[in-house]
Amino acid sequence: MKKYNRIFTIVIDSFGAGAMPDAAEYGDAGTDTMGHISEFVDEFHIPNLQKLGIANLHPLKQVAPVERPMGYYSFLKEASTGKDTMTGHWEMMGLHITKPFKTFTETGFPKELIDELEKRTGHKVIGNKSASGTEILDELAEEEIATGHMIVYTSADSVLQICGNEKTFDLANLYRCCEIARKLTLKEEWRVGRVIARPYVGDSPENFKRTSNRHDYALKPTNKTAMDALKENGYDVLAVGKIHDIFDGEGITDSVHSVSSVNGMDQTIDYAKTDFTGLCFTNLVDYDMLYGHRNDVEGYAKALTYFDERLPELIAAMRDEDILMITADHGCDPSTPSTDHSREYTPL
């Protein structure tokens, strides 16, 4: 097997490739992020992914298979229990998660947890239910701005999310409250995978907008990962986007925060132009956050076209001893009524 000096692994967050055999157990029968995006848009231009073999892997309405793909291609089938960001990324780096993180989708968080959170933060909690990030702002952000109360919500994933208006709630205060929530949710019966700070700006539903100052407070990985092995043996492990947050900084030698997937590609290309030996691990979150969860099929397709346009620039910066892997961590089919992640195969 050829030895590589540099590995670039890019996660197109939520770019699933069809329902896994157990998808129905997760409420996701028939989901197909990649296939449905192609099916429901008029135009879908991804010529560089096409050359790598994406349509040889998965039939796409507007994209034909190629006779001689530049890349190898396959489906990945998640062995772990779950369909969330942490489980997907942790498994890529060698962890098999059999005990799912706690979810509070149906009930909201327990009164005991909310009471303690209110006591320690000094803010009354409003919300405490499963909702999309845009819906919860439309419903409660004006109340939060007027009263200083704190929006707490969850989703189908194992997350506790706290919203804060950057002008009236203050970023430092939002992060402080999230750090308190993270400590509280280390308790086994409240053990969520991530606490997420969700800052936003605006003063009415017409102009509320979440900002790039999001911060994830994840649990530490349950065991050593491939990233730890690389770092302990003197290799570089470069993290782009929310990779640092997902692994709580473990096994990483250098990291950069991305304000968007556009920025994340810039940062990955910048790393490719430096002298390092090891892994560059990139997460491009907009596909999930801006398009999958918001059921924006057209936006998802256009963002994939942009990613495709940037691929030649990254490949041009690569060297003979480099390898590029493009994959995903789960699905989030934007064509379905659900706004949550989906249990899907992922492409490689």
URWO-V748878 format. One record per pair of residues at least 4 apart in sequence whose ideal C-beta (glycine too) atoms are under 6 Angstrom apart, sorted by sequence separation. I is the first residue (numbers start at 0). J is the second residue. D is the distance in whole Angstrom. If there is no record, write none. Layout:
# URWO-V748878
i->I j->J d->D
i->I j->J d->D
This chain:
# URWO-V748878
i->18 j->22 d->4
i->31 j->35 d->5
i->35 j->39 d->6
i->45 j->49 d->6
i->85 j->89 d->6
i->90 j->94 d->6
i->103 j->107 d->6
i->108 j->112 d->5
i->110 j->114 d->6
i->116 j->120 d->6
i->130 j->134 d->5
i->135 j->139 d->6
i->136 j->140 d->4
i->139 j->143 d->6
i->142 j->146 d->6
i->154 j->158 d->6
i->164 j->168 d->5
i->168 j->172 d->6
i->220 j->224 d->6
i->223 j->227 d->4
i->227 j->231 d->6
i->238 j->242 d->4
i->241 j->245 d->6
i->258 j->262 d->5
i->284 j->288 d->5
i->285 j->289 d->5
i->286 j->290 d->6
i->287 j->291 d->5
i->317 j->321 d->4
i->22 j->27 d->4
i->23 j->28 d->4
i->48 j->53 d->4
i->49 j->54 d->6
i->54 j->59 d->5
i->81 j->86 d->4
i->89 j->94 d->4
i->103 j->108 d->5
i->108 j->113 d->6
i->130 j->135 d->4
i->143 j->148 d->5
i->153 j->158 d->6
i->163 j->168 d->3
i->165 j->170 d->6
i->168 j->173 d->6
i->184 j->189 d->5
i->201 j->206 d->4
i->229 j->234 d->4
i->238 j->243 d->5
i->243 j->248 d->6
i->257 j->262 d->5
i->290 j->295 d->4
i->22 j->28 d->5
i->37 j->43 d->5
i->117 j->123 d->6
i->201 j->207 d->4
i->230 j->236 d->5
i->257 j->263 d->4
i->79 j->86 d->5
i->117 j->124 d->6
i->143 j->150 d->5
i->184 j->191 d->5
i->201 j->208 d->6
i->229 j->236 d->5
i->54 j->62 d->4
i->152 j->160 d->5
i->199 j->207 d->6
i->200 j->208 d->6
i->243 j->251 d->6
i->290 j->298 d->5
i->18 j->27 d->6
i->54 j->63 d->6
i->55 j->64 d->4
i->126 j->135 d->6
i->270 j->279 d->5
i->290 j->299 d->4
i->331 j->340 d->5
i->332 j->341 d->5
i->54 j->64 d->5
i->86 j->96 d->5
i->151 j->161 d->6
i->163 j->173 d->3
i->199 j->209 d->5
i->200 j->210 d->6
i->226 j->236 d->5
i->18 j->29 d->6
i->79 j->90 d->5
i->113 j->124 d->5
i->139 j->150 d->5
i->243 j->254 d->4
i->255 j->266 d->5
i->329 j->340 d->5
i->330 j->341 d->4
i->18 j->30 d->5
i->150 j->162 d->4
i->198 j->210 d->5
i->49 j->62 d->5
i->55 j->68 d->6
i->126 j->139 d->6
i->181 j->194 d->5
i->238 j->251 d->5
i->330 j->343 d->3
i->17 j->31 d->5
i->113 j->127 d->6
i->125 j->139 d->5
i->180 j->194 d->5
i->198 j->212 d->5
i->236 j->250 d->6
i->267 j->281 d->5
i->135 j->150 d->6
i->161 j->176 d->6
i->236 j->251 d->5
i->52 j->68 d->3
i->56 j->72 d->4
i->79 j->95 d->6
i->161 j->177 d->6
i->236 j->252 d->5
i->237 j->253 d->5
i->238 j->254 d->4
i->239 j->255 d->6
i->286 j->302 d->6
i->15 j->32 d->4
i->16 j->33 d->5
i->78 j->95 d->6
i->79 j->96 d->4
i->80 j->97 d->6
i->135 j->152 d->5
i->177 j->194 d->5
i->235 j->252 d->5
i->240 j->257 d->4
i->14 j->32 d->6
i->43 j->61 d->4
i->51 j->69 d->5
i->52 j->70 d->5
i->81 j->99 d->5
i->196 j->214 d->4
i->263 j->281 d->6
i->327 j->345 d->4
i->50 j->69 d->5
i->51 j->70 d->4
i->80 j->99 d->5
i->108 j->127 d->6
i->177 j->196 d->5
i->326 j->345 d->6
i->52 j->72 d->4
i->107 j->127 d->4
i->144 j->164 d->5
i->195 j->215 d->5
i->230 j->250 d->5
i->263 j->283 d->5
i->107 j->128 d->5
i->159 j->180 d->6
i->326 j->347 d->5
i->37 j->59 d->4
i->38 j->60 d->5
i->130 j->152 d->5
i->174 j->196 d->6
i->193 j->215 d->5
i->194 j->216 d->4
i->230 j->252 d->6
i->37 j->60 d->5
i->125 j->148 d->5
i->144 j->167 d->5
i->173 j->196 d->5
i->227 j->250 d->4
i->240 j->263 d->5
i->260 j->283 d->4
i->33 j->57 d->6
i->37 j->61 d->6
i->126 j->150 d->5
i->127 j->151 d->5
i->129 j->153 d->5
i->193 j->217 d->5
i->226 j->250 d->3
i->239 j->263 d->5
i->104 j->129 d->5
i->123 j->148 d->5
i->124 j->149 d->6
i->125 j->150 d->6
i->126 j->151 d->5
i->129 j->154 d->6
i->173 j->198 d->6
i->260 j->285 d->4
i->126 j->152 d->5
i->215 j->241 d->6
i->220 j->246 d->6
i->224 j->250 d->5
i->259 j->285 d->6
i->122 j->149 d->4
i->124 j->151 d->5
i->217 j->244 d->6
i->239 j->266 d->5
i->170 j->198 d->6
i->217 j->245 d->6
i->219 j->247 d->5
i->239 j->267 d->5
i->215 j->244 d->4
i->220 j->249 d->6
i->217 j->247 d->5
i->159 j->191 d->5
i->158 j->191 d->6
i->165 j->198 d->5
i->237 j->270 d->5
i->157 j->191 d->5
i->299 j->333 d->5
i->157 j->192 d->4
i->158 j->193 d->5
i->159 j->194 d->5
i->160 j->195 d->5
i->162 j->197 d->5
i->163 j->198 d->5
i->164 j->199 d->6
i->165 j->200 d->5
i->181 j->216 d->4
i->158 j->195 d->6
i->160 j->197 d->5
i->296 j->333 d->5
i->242 j->280 d->5
i->295 j->333 d->6
i->296 j->334 d->6
i->177 j->216 d->6
i->294 j->333 d->5
i->235 j->275 d->4
i->242 j->282 d->5
i->291 j->331 d->3
i->16 j->57 d->5
i->235 j->276 d->6
i->236 j->277 d->6
i->240 j->281 d->6
i->241 j->282 d->5
i->170 j->212 d->6
i->234 j->276 d->6
i->235 j->277 d->4
i->236 j->278 d->5
i->237 j->279 d->4
i->238 j->280 d->6
i->239 j->281 d->4
i->240 j->282 d->4
i->291 j->333 d->5
i->234 j->277 d->3
i->241 j->284 d->6
i->290 j->333 d->6
i->240 j->284 d->6
i->268 j->312 d->6
i->272 j->316 d->5
i->287 j->331 d->5
i->264 j->309 d->5
i->268 j->313 d->5
i->271 j->316 d->4
i->292 j->338 d->5
i->211 j->258 d->4
i->229 j->277 d->5
i->268 j->316 d->6
i->229 j->278 d->6
i->103 j->153 d->5
i->104 j->155 d->5
i->102 j->157 d->5
i->101 j->157 d->6
i->120 j->176 d->5
i->25 j->82 d->6
i->100 j->157 d->3
i->16 j->74 d->6
i->120 j->179 d->6
i->119 j->179 d->5
i->136 j->199 d->6
i->116 j->180 d->6
i->137 j->204 d->4
i->140 j->207 d->5
i->115 j->183 d->6
i->136 j->207 d->4
i->83 j->156 d->4
i->83 j->157 d->6
i->112 j->189 d->5
i->101 j->190 d->5
i->101 j->191 d->6
i->100 j->191 d->6
i->100 j->192 d->4
i->85 j->192 d->5
i->94 j->222 d->6
i->89 j->220 d->6
i->93 j->224 d->5
i->92 j->224 d->4
i->93 j->225 d->5
i->92 j->225 d->5
i->92 j->226 d->5
i->88 j->245 d->5
i->85 j->245 d->6
i->155 j->339 d->4
i->154 j->339 d->6
i->131 j->338 d->5
i->88 j->328 d->6
i->87 j->328 d->3
i->87 j->329 d->5
i->84 j->328 d->6
i->82 j->329 d->5
i->39 j->296 d->5
i->40 j->297 d->6
i->43 j->300 d->5
i->45 j->303 d->6
i->82 j->340 d->5
i->48 j->307 d->5
i->36 j->296 d->6
i->40 j->300 d->4
i->44 j->304 d->5
i->47 j->307 d->5
i->82 j->342 d->4
i->45 j->307 d->4
i->36 j->299 d->5
i->47 j->310 d->4
i->36 j->300 d->5
i->76 j->344 d->6
i->12 j->282 d->6
i->74 j->344 d->4
i->75 j->345 d->5
i->12 j->283 d->6
i->4 j->276 d->5
i->6 j->278 d->5
i->7 j->279 d->5
i->8 j->280 d->5
i->9 j->281 d->5
i->10 j->282 d->5
i->11 j->283 d->6
i->12 j->284 d->5
i->14 j->286 d->6
i->75 j->347 d->5
i->13 j->286 d->5
i->12 j->286 d->5
i->13 j->287 d->4
i->73 j->347 d->5
i->11 j->286 d->5
i->12 j->287 d->4
i->13 j->291 d->4
i->56 j->346 d->6
i->39 j->334 d->5
i->35 j->332 d->6
i->32 j->330 d->4
i->35 j->334 d->4
i->30 j->330 d->6
i->32 j->332 d->5
i->30 j->332 d->4
i->30 j->341 d->4
i->14 j->327 d->4
i->30 j->343 d->6
i->27 j->341 d->4
i->15 j->330 d->2
i->27 j->342 d->5
i->4 j->320 d->4
i->5 j->321 d->4
i->6 j->322 d->5
i->7 j->323 d->5
i->8 j->324 d->5
i->9 j->325 d->5
i->10 j->326 d->6
i->11 j->327 d->5
i->3 j->320 d->6
i->25 j->342 d->4
i->10 j->328 d->6
i->13 j->331 d->4
i->3 j->322 d->5
i->22 j->342 d->4
i->19 j->342 d->5
i->18 j->343 d->6
i->19 j->344 d->6
i->15 j->341 d->6
i->17 j->343 d->6
i->17 j->344 d->5
i->15 j->343 d->3
i->16 j->344 d->5
i->16 j->345 d->6
i->16 j->346 d->5
